[in-house]
Amino acid sequence: MKIYLRILAFAMLLPFLSTFQSCSEDVQRSMKAIPTAFGQLNEIVIIMDDELWESPVGDTIRYYYSSAYPLLPQPEPVFDLRHFTPLELKKDPLRKELRTYMLVGNLSDEDSPTAQMIRKDIGEEMSESARGDLTKNNAAGRDKWAKGQLLLYQFAYSNQDLIKVLKENYPAIKKKVNKFDEKKLESYAYLNGVNNQLVNEVKESIGVSIRMPSDYFMAINDGEVIWMRKETDKISSNIMLRKVKYEDQEQLSKENLIAMRDSLGKKYVSSTIEDTYMQVNDEDLPVIFNTTKVNGNYAVEGRGVWEIVNDFMGGSFISYLILNPNKGELLFVDGFLHAPGEDKRDFMEQLDYVIHTIKFQ
């Protein structure tokens, strides 16, 4: 009788023990540290089945996302791509702790591990809504496996439609990734803080605010030009500023931007060899010219490569003419880089990021 009562009591306790164990497991899971995502600027992890990656769908991704960054002396891609299958993700947990992912799948393939992952993440309702409407073929998420992650989903119900989706969504996806990378770009550019002495000197000299990183120094401030430089064993990074009176729209032309840059290059920049000076090299690579805005102010932008005449030196530049309508002035801003043997894309992005902190006082 006593044995029977003990068995009965234990049986009655089982549901409570099971509940306690479940709660204990939940507590353990919640107490487990959530990792922080890591990774480089301009890096996208593509999650796709191997068959799709090796098909025209994968070719489309490589064509757009690995296209050449404008404009560098040696080609570098807009984004660095890494490809994993869902199985490869599962085998190595560290692969789930990177920063930026793009999941691409054909949802008509029910056996596809990537398509199954996409369906699970975005839900059946969104998956089905994309069946007949290609405007509902993408989604975004955050922090799936680690803190500080961006996840982008692109999907369709045929490979042909998926290729179309990838082409049409590229500009928006590129913008989204670039925006997501801004915090990391900021941390690279201002690794050791801001040079407040430089900031104040520029402000007092020409009435312009620019947030200069601490590792830049004043090379020239002669009343005509301000030239600030960063020099390391690997790179020379430079920003030049010059104010001119605004007279007419012709000043905001490609030809005038190049002429202004060449005039400053001839006067101020040379190598250690006599009779050398910097000029735009628009024969090997044409200058890309666009209208844009810098902190809300109308501007024109030129990107290209420079060279030192009578010497074997060159690099990339980005120049702006920014209109200050309140004072009837133009601010010419030039960022140029000399980094022989180094990848230049990320350094140029840092230069451009600093330039875009410019504000008129």
LINCOR-V490442 format. One record per backbone hydrogen bond with DSSP energy under -1.0 kcal/mol. NH is the residue of the N-H (numbers start at 1). CO is the residue of the C=O. E is the energy in kcal/mol with one decimal. If there is no record, write none. Layout:
NH/CO/E + NH/CO/E
This chain:
5/1/-2.2 + 6/2/-2.2 + 7/3/-2.3 + 8/4/-2.4 + 9/5/-2.6 + 10/6/-2.4 + 11/7/-2.3 + 12/8/-2.0 + 13/9/-1.4 + 14/10/-1.2 + 17/13/-2.6 + 18/14/-2.9 + 19/15/-2.3 + 20/16/-2.8 + 21/17/-2.7 + 22/18/-2.4 + 23/19/-2.7 + 24/20/-2.7 + 25/21/-2.3 + 26/22/-2.3 + 27/23/-2.6 + 28/24/-2.3 + 29/25/-2.5 + 30/26/-2.4 + 31/27/-1.9 + 37/147/-3.3 + 38/97/-2.6 + 44/80/-2.6 + 45/100/-2.9 + 46/82/-3.9 + 47/102/-2.5 + 48/84/-1.6 + 53/49/-2.3 + 54/50/-2.1 + 55/52/-1.3 + 58/52/-1.4 + 59/55/-1.9 + 60/56/-2.0 + 61/57/-1.7 + 62/58/-2.4 + 63/59/-2.5 + 64/60/-2.0 + 65/61/-2.7 + 66/62/-1.5 + 69/76/-3.5 + 78/67/-2.4 + 79/65/-1.5 + 80/42/-3.5 + 82/44/-2.1 + 84/46/-2.4 + 89/85/-2.0 + 90/86/-2.1 + 91/87/-2.0 + 92/88/-1.4 + 95/92/-1.8 + 96/93/-1.9 + 97/94/-1.8 + 101/150/-2.7 + 102/45/-2.9 + 103/152/-3.0 + 104/47/-2.1 + 105/154/-1.8 + 107/156/-2.8 + 109/106/-1.7 + 110/108/-1.1 + 112/109/-1.4 + 116/112/-2.2 + 117/113/-1.9 + 118/114/-2.6 + 119/115/-2.5 + 120/116/-2.2 + 121/117/-2.1 + 122/118/-2.8 + 123/119/-2.0 + 127/123/-2.0 + 128/124/-2.8 + 129/125/-1.9 + 130/126/-1.1 + 131/128/-1.5 + 136/133/-1.8 + 139/153/-1.8 + 141/151/-2.7 + 143/149/-1.2 + 147/35/-2.9 + 150/99/-2.9 + 151/141/-2.8 + 152/101/-2.5 + 153/139/-3.0 + 154/103/-2.8 + 155/137/-2.3 + 156/105/-1.3 + 162/158/-2.2 + 163/159/-2.1 + 164/160/-1.7 + 165/161/-2.6 + 166/162/-2.4 + 167/163/-2.0 + 168/164/-2.5 + 169/165/-2.4 + 173/169/-2.7 + 174/170/-3.0 + 175/171/-2.1 + 176/172/-2.1 + 177/173/-2.6 + 178/174/-2.6 + 179/175/-2.3 + 180/176/-2.2 + 181/177/-2.0 + 182/179/-1.1 + 185/181/-2.7 + 186/182/-2.9 + 187/183/-2.0 + 188/184/-1.9 + 189/185/-2.7 + 190/186/-2.6 + 191/188/-1.0 + 193/190/-1.3 + 195/212/-3.0 + 196/194/-1.3 + 199/195/-2.2 + 200/196/-2.5 + 201/197/-2.0 + 202/198/-2.5 + 203/199/-1.9 + 204/200/-2.5 + 205/201/-2.1 + 206/202/-2.6 + 207/203/-1.5 + 209/359/-3.3 + 212/210/-1.2 + 214/193/-2.0 + 216/213/-1.5 + 217/229/-2.6 + 219/227/-2.9 + 220/227/-1.7 + 222/225/-1.5 + 226/241/-2.3 + 227/220/-3.0 + 228/239/-3.0 + 229/217/-2.5 + 230/237/-2.5 + 232/235/-2.6 + 236/338/-2.2 + 237/230/-2.7 + 238/336/-2.2 + 239/228/-2.6 + 240/334/-2.8 + 241/226/-2.7 + 242/332/-2.0 + 244/330/-2.6 + 246/328/-2.6 + 251/248/-1.6 + 252/249/-1.9 + 257/253/-2.1 + 258/254/-2.3 + 259/255/-2.3 + 260/256/-2.7 + 261/257/-2.1 + 262/258/-2.7 + 263/259/-2.2 + 264/260/-1.9 + 265/261/-2.5 + 266/262/-2.3 + 267/263/-1.5 + 268/264/-2.7 + 269/265/-1.3 + 278/265/-1.4 + 278/269/-1.2 + 279/307/-2.4 + 281/305/-2.6 + 288/303/-2.6 + 290/301/-2.3 + 292/299/-3.0 + 294/297/-2.4 + 297/294/-1.6 + 299/292/-2.2 + 300/321/-1.8 + 301/290/-3.3 + 302/319/-2.6 + 303/288/-2.5 + 304/317/-1.8 + 306/315/-2.3 + 307/279/-2.5 + 308/313/-2.2 + 309/277/-3.1 + 311/308/-1.6 + 315/306/-1.8 + 317/304/-2.4 + 318/335/-2.5 + 319/302/-2.9 + 320/333/-2.9 + 321/300/-1.9 + 322/331/-2.5 + 323/298/-2.7 + 324/329/-3.1 + 327/324/-1.1 + 328/324/-1.1 + 329/324/-1.6 + 330/244/-3.2 + 331/322/-2.6 + 332/242/-3.4 + 333/320/-2.8 + 334/240/-2.4 + 335/318/-2.8 + 336/238/-1.7 + 337/316/-2.3 + 338/236/-2.5 + 342/339/-2.0 + 348/344/-2.5 + 349/345/-2.1 + 350/346/-1.9 + 351/347/-2.1 + 352/348/-2.5 + 353/349/-2.1 + 354/350/-2.2 + 355/351/-2.3 + 356/352/-1.9 + 357/354/-1.9 + 358/355/-1.8 + 359/209/-2.4 + 361/207/-2.2
